[in-house]
Amino acid sequence: MLMTLCAFATVCQALDDDPLHATAAPYPHSQVIERVEFDWSSHRREAVGSDNWPVTWADDGHQYTAWGDGGGFGGDNKKGRVTLGVARIKGEAANYSGKNLWGGFESERAATFGGKSYGILSIGGVLYMWVGPQPGPHLRECRLASSRDHGLTWTQADWVFRFEDGLSIPTFLNFGRDYAGARDGFVYSYFIEPQWGPETPPMSKFGFEVHRPGRVHLSRAPKTSLLKREAHEFFAGFDAAGQPRWSSNVADKKPVFSDPNGVGWNVSVSHNAGLRRYLLATEHDATHAGKFGLFDAPEPWGPWTTVAYDDKWGEGHVEVSTFYWNFPAKWLSADGSRFTMVFTGKNTNDSWNTLVGRFVLRSPPFSPQK
């Protein structure tokens, strides 16, 4: 225990006095979480050559994840390479293993379509995945796919949300095991509002860049009707009583999260049941550069406050090239204060990475809302 505490203490600084925070955060400091600490001695890297890695916790107790442009677990950037694959993660954070299910090196089934995914969800034993097309710029559209055999086979919906709708690369809001602990009977998805598009990619060496100004939109659909386009409605602001308004007309949408410094071309959102907070992670300012922003809120639509806003996340421990971070619900402590995070990036970070950490809470304790 002493070794772990020392490892935490040597790598962490509070948001307000961290010299890495050169850019002003878009929201005030969290009233629940004082700071985040990481134990870099716990860092583990697998599936080198494959990136992305959204995660969900399924009914069978395992976690499921999707990757892009690699061979997945046991593969590399060439061996078993697919544009989109799905894997199963067995075990606890201290002792887990990954197995390719759909696509990738020595997978149980071959992938039957390509693309990219930053959103995967388990409800009632069914896996759902948001998919953007590949090859070519995957901001053009986003489509749902579903699997009723824990990732071995996938069926795509016959409808899409398009770039012209002002929507791109969505993710799901994840709760507990097989969606346990959800706030209601809806499934929530977060969409990035594109500021550049498939025909006008930014002039950067990645072909991607943050979207500036950054805006994130929220949709919901009953969990029993997720595969029906007409069931999806969008956050459209608040009514006179301060309650969310929802509209089936995508043109009525209003952002639930904004950052003038930009948001990444991907985002992760999850519920921390122990802290009773929603956590949103995305980039700002530039992509593939460790621009880690973490925000918390009492509801899926906010109001948001800032937990961390780093300009060089991971410096001194990994290459400063990360672009995606998420907090799997299975690997949270019961009180929500400890976690194992999954992250990815480019070059050496082009891989599955896990890292133990903890949230240091405000003292005296702040009583959060739901």
LONUBA-875161 format. One record per atom (N, C-alpha, C): z, x, y. Coordinates in steps of 0.05 Angstrom, whole numbers, plus 5000, padded with zeros to 4 digits. Layout:
N
ZXY
...
% end
This chain:
370
500050174976
500050005000
500050175025
501650395025
501750565049
499050685054
497550775034
494850885037
493050685050
493150435040
491450225052
492050175081
494650155088
495350115116
494450335133
494650585124
493750815140
490750805144
489350725123
486350705125
485650505146
486950275145
486450065166
486950175194
489250305197
490150385224
488250595236
486950755220
485350975232
482650895241
481750655234
478950575240
478750345260
480950235269
480849985284
481950005312
480749855330
481549835358
481349545367
483049475386
482949205396
480449165413
479548915414
477048845429
477248935458
479548895471
479648945500
479549235508
480349425490
480349705499
478549875482
476649765467
474849915450
472550015466
472150285468
469950395484
467250325472
467150215447
464550135436
463549875449
465249735462
464449475474
463349515502
460949625503
459649685529
458449435542
457749235526
456648985535
458748765536
458748615557
460748395560
460248175540
462348095526
462147875506
461647615520
460347425507
459647175521
461846965522
464047015506
466246825505
468846975508
470946835517
473546965520
474647045493
476647215494
477947325469
479247095454
479047115427
480346915410
483346895415
484246645414
487146595417
488546595390
486946625369
488046625341
488046905330
485747045332
485447305319
485547525341
487447705339
487747915359
485548125356
485048205330
482948405325
482348405295
480248555288
479448585260
479748875252
480848925229
481149195219
479649225192
478449455188
476849515164
478049755149
478049735123
478949955106
476450095095
475550295108
472950425100
473250575073
475650635064
475950755038
475150555016
474950295022
474150095002
471150055001
469550175019
466750125021
465350174994
463749984985
462250004960
459349924966
457450074955
454650024960
453149994933
451549774931
450049724907
447249624916
445449594896
442749474901
441349614924
441249874923
439950024944
436949954946
436049904970
433249824974
432849534978
435049374976
434849084979
436848995001
436048805018
437748735040
438148425041
439448345063
440048065070
442647965058
442847845034
445247785020
447047565032
446047325038
447847095041
449247035015
451646915016
453246874992
454346594992
454546474968
455946214964
457546224939
459746064937
461546054915
461045794900
460245824874
459245584859
461445464841
460745244829
462545094812
463445254788
461845444778
462545594754
464445834760
465245854785
467046064793
465746324802
463046344798
461646574806
460446534834
459646754846
458246744872
455246794867
453646674885
450746714883
449646804910
447646974909
446647104933
443647144931
442447184954
439547224955
438947494970
436947624962
436147874975
433147874981
432348074997
429548105003
428548395000
425948414994
424448674995
425848894979
426348844953
427449044936
427748944908
428949114891
429249034863
431948914856
433648874876
436348754871
438148954856
440048844841
441949014827
440549174804
440949434804
439649604785
436849694792
435749564812
433049644821
433249824845
430949854859
430850004883
428649894901
427750044920
425849944939
423049894926
422650014902
420149984888
420549854860
422549944846
423049844819
424049564819
422449374808
423149094808
422848954834
421449074854
421348974881
420148694882
421448514896
420448244903
421148204932
419748014945
420347944973
422847774974
423447624952
425747454951
426847434923
429447484920
430647464893
433447344896
434447254873
437147124872
438747264850
441247314856
443047454837
445747304835
447147364813
449847254809
451847484812
454147424826
456247614829
458647514814
459447674793
461747604777
464147774785
466547654785
468947804789
470147784816
472447914818
473947924844
472948154860
473848164885
472848364904
473348644894
475548694881
476148964872
474749044846
473448854833
472148914807
470048714802
467748744815
465548554812
463048684801
461148524791
458548624782
456448434790
454048534795
451748374803
449648364781
448448134778
446348094758
444047944770
441548054768
439247914778
438547684760
438047454772
437447204757
434447134761
433547144785
430847034792
429547244809
427747394796
426447624810
428047874808
426748104813
428148354813
428048494786
429448724785
429548894762
431048764739
429648744716
430848634691
432248364696
430948194712
432047934717
431647744694
433247534693
432947344672
430447174674
429547124699
427046974704
425547114726
422947084725
421247194747
421347014771
421147134795
421046974819
418346824820
418346584829
415846414829
414746374857
416146454877
415046454905
416546674920
415346754942
416446964959
417746844984
418747025001
419946935026
422347095033
423946985050
426547105059
428546875061
431046935055
433246735058
435746865069
436946725088
439546795099
441446565096
440846375078
442646155074
442546045046
444846045032
445045945005
447645795002
447645574987
449945394986
450045254958
452545214949
452945074924
454444814930
453344594920
454644324922
454144174896
456344094883
456043934858
454544094837
454844354836
453544514816
450644574822
449544474844
446744514852
446744724874
444944924871
444645124891
442345044910
442745084936
440745034956
440345294972
437845334980
437145574994
435145515016
435645605041
433645595062
431745835059
429145785059
427145995054
425045995076
424446225087
422246265104
419946405089
417446345096
415246455080
414846755082
413546865062
412847145061
410347165043
408347335048
408347535069
407847415097
407847585116
407447495144
410047435157
410047385183
412447335198
413847085188
416347105180
417646885167
419246705187
418446715213
419446525232
417746275233
415446275220
413546055223
414645785214
416245785193
417445535183
419845605166
421445405160
423645425142
423745185124
424245235098
424045025078
426345045059
427344815049
429544815030
428444855001
429944994985
429445014957
432044954942
431844854918
434144774903
433944864874
436344914862
436445004834
438644854820
438044734797
439944584781
440844734756
440144984755
440945154732
442145424741
443645404763
445045644774
443145874780
440945814792
439146014803
436946114785
436646004761
434546094743
431845994750
431745754760
429145634769
429645494796
427545484813
427745374839
425445184845
426044964859
424044774868
424144754898
421844774911
421644764940
421244474950
422444404972
422044144984
419144134995
418143894999
415343855009
415243815039
417343885053
417443865082
418644115094
418144165119
419144405132
420044345161
421744525172
422144545201
420344775210
419144735233
417144935242
418045085268
416745305272
417245465296
416945285321
414945115320
414444935343
416744745349
418544705329
420944545333
423144695349
422544955354
424645115367
426845195348
426145225322
428045285301
426945515283
428745695275
427945905257
430346005241
429746115218
431646265200
434446145199
434745915186
437445785186
439245905165
441845835168
443845895148
445545645144
446945635121
448845415116
451645495125
453145305133
456045335136
457245315109
458545535100
459845535073
462745475075
463745305057
466645255054
467645395029
469345265013
470445384989
468745354965
469945374941
468545364916
467045104913
464445124910
462644894906
463044684929
463444794953
463744634978
466444494980
468444584964
471144474966
472244534994
473844355004
475044395030
473344335054
470944215049
469144145071
470543945090
469843965116
471143795135
470443495132
468043445120
467143165117
464943165096
463442955094
461342925074
458643035082
458543195104
456043305113
455643595106
453143675104
452443965102
451444045129
452444265139
451744375166
449944625163
447844635179
446044865180
445744955209
445745215212
445345345238
442645465240
441145405261
438445505266
438345675291
437045895290
436546055314
434245945329
434445925356
432245845373
430546085378
428046085369
426346325373
425446365402
425646605411
424646675438
422146845435
421446925412
418847045405
418046925378
415446945372
414546795348
412646945330
411646805310
409946925290
407447045301
406446925323
403947025335
404447235356
406947255366
407647435387
410247585380
410247745359
412647895352
413248105374
415748175377
416548365397
415448645391
415048795412
413949065410
416249255403
417049255377
419149425368
418349545341
419549755333
418749895309
419449725284
421149515288
421849345265
420049105263
418649035284
417148785285
418948545289
421548605293
423648395299
425348505321
426548315335
428448395356
430348155360
432548195374
434247965380
432747765397
433747525396
432547305413
434247285438
433047345460
434447345486
433047165506
434446965518
437346905513
437746795485
440146835476
440846745449
441946465448
440646295431
441646025427
441545955398
443645825388
443845735360
444345435360
442745295343
442945005341
444144925314
445244685313
446644585290
445544325281
445044305255
444144055243
446243965222
446043715214
447743615192
446143415176
446843395151
445643195133
447743125112
447842865103
449742795082
449242975057
451343065045
450943245022
449443114999
449442844998
447942704978
445042674984
444242745009
441442695018
440242955030
441243185022
440443435035
437543485033
436243395011
433443455007
431543255021
432643065036
431042875050
430842945080
428442985089
428043065117
429242865136
428942605131
429942405149
432942395151
434342525133
437242525133
438442735153
436742915162
437743125179
437743035208
439943095221
440243035250
441443275264
440943285290
441643525305
443743475326
445543665330
447443655352
445943615378
446743415394
445343345419
447343325442
449443485442
451343485463
453743315456
455343245477
457843095473
457642825487
459042625477
459142365490
461442375510
461842145523
463842125545
466642185535
467142145509
469742195497
470042475487
467942635491
468042915482
467442955453
466342745440
465542765412
462642845409
461942985387
459143065384
457242835382
454942855395
452742665391
450742785372
449442615356
447542715336
444942555339
442742685336
440142555339
438242645317
436742455306
434642525286
432142645299
432042625325
429742745340
430343035347
428943215335
429443495339
429243575368
427643435384
427343495412
429843455428
431743295417
434243245431
436343455427
435843655411
437843855403
438844005428
441444085426
442744255446
444144475431
444244715442
445444945427
448444905425
449644995403
452544995400
453645275405
451945475406
452745755411
450645885429
451446035449
449646165467
450646445474
448846635477
449546905486
447247005503
447747055529
445547155545
444547435537
446247575522
445447835511
443747815486
443347575477
441647525454
443247465428
441947345409
442947325382
440947445363
441847525340
440047645320
438047455309
436247545293
434247375280
435447265254
438047305250
439547185228
442447145238
443846965223
446546905230
448046815205
450646865204
452246755182
454546595193
455246375180
457546205188
459046125164
461746145165
463346065142
466045955153
467445805136
470045695143
472145855130
474145945146
476446085136
478745875134
479245785110
481145565106
483945645114
484745895108
487445985114
487945985144
486046075159
486346085188
485445825202
484145645187
483045395197
481145455221
479445655216
477545725237
474745755224
472745705240
469945755232
469146025244
467846195228
467046465236
464046485237
462946575259
460146615263
459646905269
457747035254
457147315259
454147345264
453447495284
450647555291
450447805308
448047885314
447548115331
447448035361
447248245378
446748205406
445248455416
443948435438
442548665452
440248785437
440648865412
438548995397
439048955367
436948975351
437248935322
437349205308
438349195283
438549435266
440149655279
442249585294
443549785311
446649745311
447749605292
450649575291
451749405313
450249225324
451149055347
452548815335
454948855325
456448655310
458048475329
457348215329
458848015343
460147825324
462747775327
464147585310
465647385328
465347135322
466446925339
467946715321
469946585332
471346375318
471546125334
471945905320
472145635333
473645445315
474845235327
476245035311
474444825298
471944805307
470044615296
467344755292
465544645276
462944765272
461344795298
461944625317
460444635343
461944775365
464244895358
465745045378
468344905385
469544985409
468645195427
469145465415
467345655421
467445925409
469146115426
470446295413
471746515426
470946775411
471447005424
470447255413
472647395397
471947475372
473747635356
473047925358
470447995356
469448265358
466748265371
466148485386
463548495400
462848795402
461948915380
461549195378
458749275385
458449515397
455749625403
454949835382
456849945367
456250145347
458050105322
457849865311
459649805288
459049995265
461150095253
460950275230
460650565237
460450635262
459950915270
462151095258
461251315246
463051505233
463551445204
462551215195
463051125167
460351065153
458650925166
455950875157
453950915180
451450935174
449450945195
449650705213
449250745238
449450515257
446750375257
446350225235
443850085231
444149815218
446649705219
447049445206
446049215223
445348985209
444348755224
445348495213
446848485191
447748235180
450448275167
452248085171
454948095161
455847815153
457347785131
458447525124
461047545109
462547335107
465247325096
465447135073
464847215048
464947035025
467646895022
467646635018
470146485016
471746564992
470546644970
471946714946
473746964950
472847124968
474247384973
476047374998
476947145005
479047115026
481747075013
483747195026
486547145017
487246855023
489346755010
490146475013
490846415042
492046605056
492746555084
490446625103
488146715093
485846765109
485847025124
487947185122
488247425138
486747665126
486247665100
484947885088
482247795075
480347975076
477647895067
476248135055
474048075041
472048275033
469448185045
468348335063
465948265077
463448385063
461248245065
458648355055
456948415080
455648655080
453948715102
451448865092
449448885109
446949025103
445649125128
443549285125
442149395147
439649545139
438949755153
436549905146
437350175135
435350325125
435750595114
437950585092
440050745095
442150745074
443550485072
443550335094
444850065094
443049855083
440549925076
438749735063
439649705034
441749545030
443249525005
445349305008
446549244985
448949074984
451349244990
452949175010
455349325017
457749135019
459949215008
462449065011
464549245024
466349115039
468349255055
470749085058
473049185051
475549045053
476549055083
477748835092
478748835119
480948625122
481948615147
484048415152
483848325182
484548075186
484847965213
487748005222
488148135244
490748155256
491047925275
493047755270
493347515286
494947555311
494547375330
496047385355
499047355350
500747485365
503647465363
504747405391
506347195395
507147005374
504846845363
505246735338
503046595325
501946365342
499346345343
498046125357
497445905337
498045655343
497545435325
494745325328
492945405310
490145325314
489745035307
487544915318
486744655310
485444675283
484544445273
483244435247
480844625246
% end
